[in-house]
Amino acid sequence: VEQIGYASGTCLFAPSSVFKKVGLLDPFIFLYHDDLDLGWRAAQLGIKSYYVPSSVIYHAESYMLGWNSEKFFWLERNRKYCLQTHYSKDTYSKIHSTLMLVDLLVWLFYLSKGFLGAKIRAELDLRKNRKKISERYEHLEHLKKISDRDLVMDLPDAIHVPSNVTGKNTNSIFNKLIRRLSQRAKKAISD
């Protein structure tokens, strides 16, 4: 059994006591990164996530959205929603330059895949929902028991992206970049 940042929703098993403490899935992000949000809220309350390397989970690829701009709209909107609702304002300001660099890379990725409209729609939707995001942020800040610093220091410096999405070489390059950005953010938070 190994500790991880959070369990993917495709293979999440948790007792009802966890949901009683953490709450249910956030309805604002009902699609993509809802598992990230749930795992992050659990971690902020001191509940760790684990996986069993010998276990096998079969998950059919999503046929609902596939590889299209609608999927990337939800991925991007909900990624930034999680960042804006979970990091304290102090943490966010410390890692702002790293987040801006990540955002630039996301813009370039979306442009290269022909999904620029999805990125723009995500940004506009976040602006439209500023009040809801602010209220959620205040609610989560009030509940937080574990500091951002402690959580971030425990996060891995790599992201596994399936090879059918990026290819083996691209994944290696991607993770070298992610590792550097992650270590940069960790240094900024610990200073």
WOKA-V960040 format. One record per residue. N is the residue number from 1. RES is the residue in three letters. BURIAL is # if it has 9 or more other C-alpha atoms within 8 Angstrom, else .. D_LAST is the distance of its C-alpha to the last C-alpha in Angstrom with 2 decimals. Layout:
n & res & burial & d_last
N & RES & BURIAL & D_LAST
N & RES & BURIAL & D_LAST
This chain:
n & res & burial & d_last
1 & VAL & . & 32.01
2 & GLU & . & 28.43
3 & GLN & . & 25.50
4 & ILE & # & 24.46
5 & GLY & # & 22.26
6 & TYR & # & 25.45
7 & ALA & # & 29.15
8 & SER & . & 30.99
9 & GLY & . & 33.59
10 & THR & . & 36.26
11 & CYS & . & 35.95
12 & LEU & . & 34.43
13 & PHE & . & 36.17
14 & ALA & . & 35.12
15 & PRO & . & 37.18
16 & SER & . & 38.09
17 & SER & . & 36.09
18 & VAL & # & 32.84
19 & PHE & # & 34.15
20 & LYS & . & 35.24
21 & LYS & . & 31.68
22 & VAL & # & 29.84
23 & GLY & . & 32.61
24 & LEU & . & 34.40
25 & LEU & # & 33.34
26 & ASP & # & 32.25
27 & PRO & . & 35.40
28 & PHE & . & 33.55
29 & ILE & # & 32.34
30 & PHE & . & 35.49
31 & LEU & . & 35.23
32 & TYR & # & 32.36
33 & HIS & # & 28.92
34 & ASP & # & 30.57
35 & ASP & # & 29.75
36 & LEU & # & 26.05
37 & ASP & # & 26.07
38 & LEU & # & 27.99
39 & GLY & # & 25.82
40 & TRP & # & 22.60
41 & ARG & # & 24.32
42 & ALA & # & 25.47
43 & ALA & # & 22.07
44 & GLN & # & 20.76
45 & LEU & # & 23.67
46 & GLY & . & 23.01
47 & ILE & . & 25.74
48 & LYS & # & 24.99
49 & SER & # & 26.82
50 & TYR & # & 28.75
51 & TYR & # & 31.24
52 & VAL & . & 34.21
53 & PRO & . & 34.38
54 & SER & . & 38.15
55 & SER & . & 38.80
56 & VAL & . & 40.18
57 & ILE & . & 39.86
58 & TYR & . & 42.11
59 & HIS & . & 41.03
60 & ALA & . & 43.20
61 & GLU & . & 41.43
62 & SER & . & 41.40
63 & TYR & . & 44.62
64 & MET & . & 44.04
65 & LEU & . & 41.70
66 & GLY & . & 41.53
67 & TRP & . & 39.71
68 & ASN & . & 40.12
69 & SER & # & 38.53
70 & GLU & . & 38.88
71 & LYS & # & 36.74
72 & PHE & # & 34.05
73 & PHE & # & 34.16
74 & TRP & # & 33.42
75 & LEU & # & 30.72
76 & GLU & # & 28.81
77 & ARG & # & 29.46
78 & ASN & # & 28.42
79 & ARG & # & 25.28
80 & LYS & . & 24.00
81 & TYR & # & 25.42
82 & CYS & # & 23.33
83 & LEU & . & 20.08
84 & GLN & # & 21.22
85 & THR & # & 22.39
86 & HIS & # & 19.84
87 & TYR & # & 16.32
88 & SER & # & 15.60
89 & LYS & . & 15.61
90 & ASP & . & 12.05
91 & THR & # & 10.95
92 & TYR & # & 13.60
93 & SER & . & 12.49
94 & LYS & # & 8.96
95 & ILE & # & 11.00
96 & HIS & . & 14.10
97 & SER & . & 14.58
98 & THR & # & 14.53
99 & LEU & . & 16.86
100 & MET & . & 19.03
101 & LEU & . & 19.45
102 & VAL & # & 20.44
103 & ASP & . & 22.78
104 & LEU & . & 24.35
105 & LEU & . & 25.07
106 & VAL & . & 26.56
107 & TRP & # & 28.73
108 & LEU & . & 29.95
109 & PHE & . & 30.69
110 & TYR & # & 32.64
111 & LEU & # & 34.47
112 & SER & . & 35.43
113 & LYS & . & 36.79
114 & GLY & . & 38.68
115 & PHE & # & 36.67
116 & LEU & # & 35.38
117 & GLY & . & 37.36
118 & ALA & # & 35.56
119 & LYS & # & 32.13
120 & ILE & . & 33.53
121 & ARG & # & 35.17
122 & ALA & # & 31.95
123 & GLU & # & 30.13
124 & LEU & . & 33.16
125 & ASP & # & 33.42
126 & LEU & # & 29.83
127 & ARG & . & 30.66
128 & LYS & . & 33.92
129 & ASN & . & 32.26
130 & ARG & . & 29.47
131 & LYS & . & 30.99
132 & LYS & . & 31.21
133 & ILE & # & 27.61
134 & SER & # & 26.47
135 & GLU & . & 28.67
136 & ARG & # & 27.40
137 & TYR & # & 23.75
138 & GLU & # & 24.71
139 & HIS & . & 26.70
140 & LEU & # & 24.02
141 & GLU & # & 21.32
142 & HIS & . & 23.96
143 & LEU & . & 24.60
144 & LYS & # & 21.11
145 & LYS & . & 20.78
146 & ILE & # & 17.86
147 & SER & . & 14.38
148 & ASP & # & 13.11
149 & ARG & # & 10.11
150 & ASP & . & 12.91
151 & LEU & # & 15.14
152 & VAL & . & 13.10
153 & MET & . & 12.28
154 & ASP & . & 16.08
155 & LEU & . & 17.14
156 & PRO & . & 19.04
157 & ASP & # & 18.22
158 & ALA & . & 21.82
159 & ILE & . & 24.37
160 & HIS & . & 28.02
161 & VAL & . & 30.26
162 & PRO & . & 33.97
163 & SER & . & 35.72
164 & ASN & . & 38.36
165 & VAL & . & 35.79
166 & THR & # & 34.10
167 & GLY & # & 35.92
168 & LYS & . & 34.63
169 & ASN & . & 33.50
170 & THR & . & 31.78
171 & ASN & # & 29.92
172 & SER & . & 28.73
173 & ILE & . & 27.54
174 & PHE & . & 25.95
175 & ASN & # & 23.97
176 & LYS & # & 22.79
177 & LEU & . & 21.42
178 & ILE & # & 19.96
179 & ARG & # & 18.31
180 & ARG & # & 16.60
181 & LEU & # & 15.56
182 & SER & # & 14.36
183 & GLN & # & 12.26
184 & ARG & # & 10.82
185 & ALA & # & 10.09
186 & LYS & # & 8.65
187 & LYS & . & 6.17
188 & ALA & # & 5.43
189 & ILE & # & 5.61
190 & SER & . & 3.84
191 & ASP & . & 0.00
